């Protein structure tokens, strides 16, 4: 079985629009985007936004029904597990960046006043 949905999304520049293709084939869900990153098969915010069900990314709100159908495909796939891993990793990076900022501030203070 091969089913495809095409959703049109906004670009960050507000001028261009991109197409995100969802292809369901034999219980495997593939996702492609024709943005510059997507053309290279890279991670892109357009695909991620639709996986996360961010309706405001849709260029045309008339596609909300298609997005709801895609969300059913996503729920039945392994993407929810990947989202959890991504969110965990993002929170760890945020914590690490906060720690790094504190350490740099300590260095700054030490270099000014001496240690």
Beta strands, then each sheet from edge to edge (+ up, - down):
strand 1: 2-10
strand 2: 17-25
strand 3: 28-33
sheet 1: 1+ 2- 3+
end
